[in-house]
Amino acid sequence: MRRPLRRPGMRAALDAAAIPTFSGPRAMAESAEAIRFLRAPGWMPRGRRVYAVGDIHGCPDKLRALHALIAADYATRPGKAAGIVYLGDYIDQGPDSAGVVELLASAPSATGLPAIALLGDHERMLLDALSGDRAAATDWLWAGGKAALASWGLDPELPREEWEAALPPAHLAWLRALKLSHREGDYLFVHAGVRPGIPAGEQSRDDLVTMRQPFLSTEQDLGAIVVHGHSSSPAVHIGTNRIGLDTGAGIGGKLTCAVLEDDLVALLAV
């Protein structure tokens, strides 16, 4: 039997051109100097950089540390128009939901960069509860709402009808201004995911903030590279159609940020 023809250098050339697909442990930089870039599954607009931040879940100390990394990276590598996209789920799980909202609602941004904040399912539960949805109120209390109320200095047993008047107006205004999605270049930023086969402009609010399957398992073209949180994992997932950034900050894991520019991606984590 004739052996298959092997072309020297062909495997290396193919590997160099390939888009990485992985969900195992990857090097996440803990300092601006240690940042390392990989080939990304998509392109950002020329001259643009986005820092996409995963689920924060009541951890303001981790958020401050990540902001310091972002600021240091931008100071080390200036020259691109940069911004931050927060992927939602700022409250619950961690010890200080109020502290996270206060930090993000304060102007100007702690990093000095413009920011876009997306709606997560935990914020949606709270907002729906404030609108009179009793089921949403029950769900939110079960999902960490009692600890969140306590972080605002409120009695965790405070009746739902009194939450609106008791919560800081500036915090409520910030929560009500959260966006469902953001699009830049080849990337669509959402909290949870999208429903495969549905155009981006026709995705439902529920899917954008709660989607897991079939989104997480599909390999089909989604019309954009979806950058999302919501489904926590110890490691970042980077595939051909999505980047998953929820690494469980509120339950003892890292708070992770993807740095997207040109056709590259790097990870910062605290």
C-alpha positions in Angstrom: 0.0 0.0 0.0 1.3 3.4 -0.9 1.9 5.7 2.0 -0.1 9.0 1.9 1.9 11.9 0.6 3.1 14.2 3.4 4.0 17.8 2.6 6.5 19.4 4.9 5.1 22.5 6.6 1.5 21.9 5.6 0.3 20.9 9.1 2.0 23.9 10.6 0.5 26.2 8.0 -3.0 24.8 8.7 -2.6 25.1 12.4 -1.4 28.7 12.1 -4.5 29.6 10.1 -7.0 27.7 12.3 -9.5 29.4 14.7 -9.0 27.9 18.2 -11.9 25.9 19.5 -11.6 25.0 23.2 -13.2 25.0 26.6 -10.4 23.7 28.7 -8.0 25.6 30.9 -6.3 28.5 29.1 -3.8 31.1 30.2 -5.8 34.1 31.7 -3.5 37.0 32.4 -3.5 38.4 35.9 -1.4 41.4 34.9 -1.4 43.7 31.9 2.2 42.6 31.1 1.2 39.0 30.9 -1.5 39.4 28.3 -1.3 36.9 25.4 -3.3 37.0 22.2 -4.8 34.2 20.2 -6.5 34.1 16.8 -10.2 35.0 17.4 -13.2 33.6 15.6 -14.1 37.0 14.2 -13.0 40.6 13.5 -13.5 43.8 15.3 -13.7 47.1 13.3 -10.3 48.6 12.5 -9.0 50.7 15.3 -11.5 49.4 17.8 -10.9 47.4 21.1 -13.6 45.9 23.4 -13.1 44.6 26.9 -16.0 42.2 27.4 -16.6 41.4 31.1 -18.4 38.2 32.3 -20.9 37.8 35.1 -19.9 39.8 38.2 -22.5 38.5 40.6 -22.1 40.7 43.6 -18.3 40.8 43.7 -17.2 44.5 43.7 -13.7 43.7 44.9 -13.1 41.5 41.9 -14.6 44.1 39.7 -12.2 46.8 41.0 -9.3 44.5 40.5 -10.4 43.8 36.9 -10.9 47.5 36.2 -7.3 48.0 37.3 -6.1 45.4 34.9 -8.2 46.9 32.1 -6.8 50.4 32.8 -3.3 49.1 33.0 -3.6 47.3 29.7 -5.0 50.3 27.9 -2.3 52.5 29.4 0.3 50.0 28.1 -1.2 49.6 24.7 -3.0 52.9 23.8 -4.0 53.9 20.3 -7.3 52.1 19.7 -10.7 53.5 20.5 -11.6 51.2 23.4 -14.8 50.5 25.4 -16.2 48.0 27.9 -19.2 45.8 27.5 -20.6 44.2 30.6 -22.5 41.1 29.9 -25.0 41.2 32.7 -25.7 39.5 36.1 -24.3 42.2 38.4 -26.4 41.1 41.4 -27.0 38.0 43.6 -24.7 35.1 44.5 -21.8 37.3 45.7 -21.6 39.3 49.0 -22.3 42.8 47.8 -24.8 43.3 44.9 -25.3 47.0 46.0 -21.6 47.6 45.8 -21.4 46.4 42.2 -24.3 48.5 41.1 -22.9 51.5 42.9 -19.6 51.0 41.2 -21.1 50.6 37.7 -23.8 53.3 38.1 -21.3 55.9 39.1 -20.0 58.3 36.5 -17.4 58.6 35.1 -16.4 55.0 34.6 -13.8 53.7 37.0 -11.6 52.8 34.0 -12.1 56.1 32.2 -13.4 54.1 29.2 -17.0 54.3 27.8 -19.1 51.4 28.8 -22.2 49.5 27.7 -24.1 47.4 30.3 -26.3 44.6 29.2 -29.3 43.1 31.0 -28.9 39.7 32.8 -31.5 37.3 34.0 -31.0 38.3 37.6 -31.6 41.9 36.9 -34.6 41.0 34.8 -36.1 39.0 37.7 -35.7 42.0 40.0 -37.2 44.5 37.5 -40.1 42.2 36.7 -40.8 41.9 40.4 -40.8 45.6 40.8 -43.3 45.8 38.0 -45.7 43.6 40.0 -44.8 40.1 38.9 -45.1 37.9 42.0 -43.6 34.8 40.4 -40.5 36.9 39.4 -40.2 38.1 43.0 -40.3 34.6 44.3 -37.7 33.5 41.8 -35.4 36.4 42.6 -35.6 35.8 46.3 -34.7 32.1 45.7 -31.9 33.1 43.3 -30.1 35.3 45.8 -32.4 38.3 46.2 -32.5 38.1 50.0 -28.7 38.6 50.3 -29.0 41.3 47.6 -31.6 43.2 49.7 -29.4 42.9 52.7 -26.5 44.4 50.7 -28.6 47.5 50.2 -29.2 47.6 54.0 -32.7 46.3 53.7 -34.5 43.6 55.7 -34.5 40.5 53.5 -38.1 39.9 54.6 -39.2 43.3 53.4 -42.5 43.0 51.5 -42.1 43.1 47.7 -44.4 46.1 47.5 -41.9 48.2 49.5 -38.8 47.4 47.4 -39.3 50.2 44.9 -39.3 52.9 47.5 -36.5 51.4 49.5 -33.9 50.9 46.8 -31.7 53.8 45.7 -33.3 55.7 42.8 -30.0 56.0 41.0 -29.5 52.3 41.1 -33.0 51.6 39.8 -32.5 54.1 37.0 -29.3 52.3 36.0 -30.9 48.9 36.1 -33.8 50.0 34.0 -31.4 51.4 31.4 -29.6 48.1 30.8 -29.6 47.0 27.1 -30.4 43.6 25.7 -27.6 43.4 23.1 -24.7 45.2 21.5 -23.2 44.6 18.0 -19.7 45.4 16.9 -17.9 44.0 13.9 -18.4 40.2 13.7 -19.6 40.1 17.3 -23.0 40.1 19.0 -22.8 40.7 22.8 -25.7 39.3 24.8 -26.1 38.0 28.3 -27.1 34.4 27.7 -27.2 33.5 24.0 -29.5 33.4 21.0 -31.9 30.9 19.5 -30.3 29.3 16.5 -32.0 30.0 13.2 -33.6 33.2 14.3 -32.1 36.5 13.0 -30.4 38.7 15.6 -33.1 41.5 15.3 -35.9 39.0 15.9 -34.5 37.3 19.1 -36.8 37.4 22.1 -36.0 39.1 25.3 -36.4 35.8 27.1 -33.9 34.0 24.9 -31.3 36.8 25.1 -31.2 36.7 28.9 -31.9 33.0 29.7 -30.9 30.9 26.7 -28.8 27.8 27.2 -29.8 24.9 24.9 -29.8 24.5 22.0 -27.4 27.5 21.8 -24.6 26.1 23.8 -24.3 22.8 21.8 -25.0 24.1 18.3 -22.1 24.4 15.8 -24.2 26.2 13.2 -23.6 29.7 12.0 -25.5 32.1 14.3 -25.1 35.2 12.0 -22.5 36.6 14.4 -19.9 35.4 16.9 -22.0 35.5 20.1 -20.1 36.8 23.2 -22.0 35.8 26.3 -22.1 34.9 30.0 -24.9 33.2 32.0 -23.7 29.6 31.7 -20.9 29.3 34.2 -17.8 27.1 33.7 -14.4 27.1 35.3 -12.8 27.9 31.9 -13.6 30.3 29.1 -15.1 28.7 26.0 -13.9 30.0 22.6 -15.4 28.4 19.6 -16.2 29.2 16.0 -19.6 30.7 16.8 -19.4 31.8 20.4 -17.2 33.0 23.3 -18.5 32.2 26.8 -17.1 34.3 29.7 -19.0 33.4 32.9 -16.3 31.7 35.0 -18.3 31.7 38.2 -17.1 34.9 40.0 -20.0 34.8 42.4 -19.4 31.2 43.5 -15.7 31.4 44.1 -14.4 31.4 40.5 -12.6 34.0 38.5 -14.1 37.2 37.0 -13.0 37.1 33.4 -12.7 39.7 30.6 -12.1 39.0 26.9 -10.0 41.6 25.1 -11.1 41.8 21.4 -9.3 43.7 18.7 -8.6 43.1 15.0 -8.8 39.3 14.6 -7.4 38.6 18.1 -8.6 37.7 21.5 -6.9 37.7 24.9 -8.1 37.0 28.4 -7.8 38.9 31.7 -8.9 37.4 34.9 -8.9 38.1 38.7 
